[in-house]
Amino acid sequence: MTDRPVYLITGATSGIGRYLACHFASKGGALILHGRDEGKLAEVARSLKRVEVTQVLADLTDASQIERMFEEIRKRHKQFDVLVNNAFGKLEDKLAEADLGEVSKHVQTCLAGTANVIKLSIPFLANSKPGFIINIVADWGVPTHNVLTGPSVYVATKYAVYGLGVAIQSELGEFGIRTTNICPGPVAASTPFGESDKAFIKENEDRAIHPETIANAIDFVTSQQFAHIKSILLSPTKPDYTGF
Ligand SMILES: NC(=O)c1ccc[n+]([C@@H]2O[C@H](COP(=O)([O-])OP(=O)(O)OC[C@H]3O[C@@H](n4cnc5c(N)ncnc54)[C@H](OP(=O)(O)O)[C@@H]3O)[C@@H](O)[C@H]2O)c1
């Protein structure tokens, strides 16, 4: 990686994605920030000082919008170094209560959207030697670590993205691209941290992960010269942790 890597972060308008944008900006990286809401995205870009930011819009349910997003990226960048697949839908209903259309939209966003973003990123990442794909999965997506019972369609799409991240490790090796699944338990994710977030983190420090840990994990993965880190599982520190 260069001293000034370029990061493409999907879903940078809130939560973990927004935190990662602040983190990489503070380290001098250039940013391509994705969102689907122009106003929210511009507000995030404005909050970042002294950093080059390219803003791109796409609803990930729509393949043609994803294609247009990459055409916009191509106008300013021949390559980027790290893709962070962070955007994800929030389908929290149990299947019996979920709306049919919302189920389809969720699967479309989370699985097809993520796969299409990865596909169109290949030529950009292949120019960076090595290029990195970081999938922000969740502990719910790790087949051998299902400590929680979560909303079934959400859990299923996390399993799917985890599987995608494993399967493409060999497919993309020939392009010099390394893929890593980062799988956190609950994250205290709203950003920038207000007083309520700080209080929340203090009260729940053994039950929720600070997003800085995810940023540090990405820095660790992308700084390894001699190892491909394939997955990282992050759990809260409470020993008998079983969820909130
Ligand atoms: N928070 C946690 O406790 C936790 C734990 C483990 C894993 N994770 C994972 O970490 C990632 C980020 O989580 P978060 O809590 O930070 O979520 P968040 O605050 O809800 O942010 C999700 C982002 O995805 C975007 N998005 C959603 N649907 C989209 C669509 N159809 N097209 C384009 N963009 C879309 C959202 O855009 P809008 O702003 O327009 O809605 C937002 O920017 C997710 O993959 C999540 O599953 C989170």
The ligand as a Tripos MOL2 file, in Angstrom:
@<TRIPOS>MOLECULE
LIG
   48    52     1     0     0
SMALL
NO_CHARGES

@<TRIPOS>ATOM
      1 N1        -24.0190   -1.6400   14.6540 N.am      1 LIG1
      2 C1        -23.7300   -2.8740   15.0640 C.2       1 LIG1
      3 O1        -23.9140   -3.2350   16.2430 O.2       1 LIG1
      4 C2        -23.1460   -3.8700   14.0800 C.ar      1 LIG1
      5 C3        -22.6560   -5.0940   14.5690 C.ar      1 LIG1
      6 C4        -22.1000   -6.0030   13.6870 C.ar      1 LIG1
      7 C5        -22.0240   -5.7030   12.3340 C.ar      1 LIG1
      8 N2        -22.5320   -4.5160   11.8770 N.ar      1 LIG1
      9 C6        -22.4470   -4.2280   10.4410 C.3       1 LIG1
     10 O2        -21.7100   -3.0480   10.2420 O.3       1 LIG1
     11 C7        -22.2060   -2.3540    9.0790 C.3       1 LIG1
     12 C8        -22.6080   -0.9360    9.4510 C.3       1 LIG1
     13 O3        -23.5450   -0.9860   10.5110 O.3       1 LIG1
     14 P1        -24.1190    0.3410   11.2000 P.3       1 LIG1
     15 O4        -24.7030   -0.0730   12.4990 O.co2     1 LIG1
     16 O5        -23.0850    1.3910   11.1730 O.co2     1 LIG1
     17 O6        -25.3260    0.6600   10.1950 O.3       1 LIG1
     18 P2        -26.0630    2.0100    9.7810 P.3       1 LIG1
     19 O7        -25.7100    3.1270   10.7140 O.co2     1 LIG1
     20 O8        -27.4980    1.6330    9.6120 O.co2     1 LIG1
     21 O9        -25.4300    2.3460    8.3630 O.3       1 LIG1
     22 C9        -25.7650    1.5720    7.2460 C.3       1 LIG1
     23 C10       -25.3260    2.3190    6.0000 C.3       1 LIG1
     24 O10       -25.7610    1.5640    4.8500 O.3       1 LIG1
     25 C11       -26.4990    2.4260    3.9950 C.3       1 LIG1
     26 N3        -27.5310    1.6890    3.2580 N.ar      1 LIG1
     27 C12       -28.5360    0.9510    3.7520 C.ar      1 LIG1
     28 N4        -29.2970    0.4600    2.7510 N.ar      1 LIG1
     29 C13       -28.7530    0.9140    1.5920 C.ar      1 LIG1
     30 C14       -29.0820    0.7790    0.2080 C.ar      1 LIG1
     31 N5        -30.1470    0.0750   -0.2090 N.pl3     1 LIG1
     32 N6        -28.3140    1.3970   -0.7170 N.ar      1 LIG1
     33 C15       -27.2460    2.1280   -0.3140 C.ar      1 LIG1
     34 N7        -26.8810    2.2960    0.9610 N.ar      1 LIG1
     35 C16       -27.6260    1.7060    1.9130 C.ar      1 LIG1
     36 C17       -27.1330    3.4450    4.9350 C.3       1 LIG1
     37 O11       -27.5580    4.5730    4.2010 O.3       1 LIG1
     38 P3        -28.6690    5.6020    4.8150 P.3       1 LIG1
     39 O12       -27.9000    6.5050    5.7430 O.co2     1 LIG1
     40 O13       -29.1910    6.2920    3.6060 O.co2     1 LIG1
     41 O14       -29.6880    4.7540    5.4990 O.co2     1 LIG1
     42 C18       -25.9420    3.7140    5.8710 C.3       1 LIG1
     43 O15       -25.0180    4.5760    5.2500 O.3       1 LIG1
     44 C19       -23.3840   -3.1920    8.5540 C.3       1 LIG1
     45 O16       -22.9100   -4.0860    7.5600 O.3       1 LIG1
     46 C20       -23.8090   -3.9610    9.7900 C.3       1 LIG1
     47 O17       -24.4910   -5.1510    9.4820 O.3       1 LIG1
     48 C21       -23.0760   -3.5810   12.7170 C.ar      1 LIG1
@<TRIPOS>BOND
     1     1     2 1
     2     2     3 2
     3     2     4 1
     4     4     5 ar
     5     4    48 ar
     6     5     6 ar
     7     6     7 ar
     8     7     8 ar
     9     8     9 1
    10     8    48 ar
    11     9    10 1
    12     9    46 1
    13    10    11 1
    14    11    12 1
    15    11    44 1
    16    12    13 1
    17    13    14 1
    18    14    15 2
    19    14    16 1
    20    14    17 1
    21    17    18 1
    22    18    19 2
    23    18    20 1
    24    18    21 1
    25    21    22 1
    26    22    23 1
    27    23    24 1
    28    23    42 1
    29    24    25 1
    30    25    26 1
    31    25    36 1
    32    26    27 ar
    33    26    35 ar
    34    27    28 ar
    35    28    29 ar
    36    29    30 ar
    37    29    35 ar
    38    30    31 1
    39    30    32 ar
    40    32    33 ar
    41    33    34 ar
    42    34    35 ar
    43    36    37 1
    44    36    42 1
    45    37    38 1
    46    38    39 2
    47    38    40 1
    48    38    41 1
    49    42    43 1
    50    44    45 1
    51    44    46 1
    52    46    47 1
@<TRIPOS>SUBSTRUCTURE
     1 LIG1         1 GROUP 0 **** ****
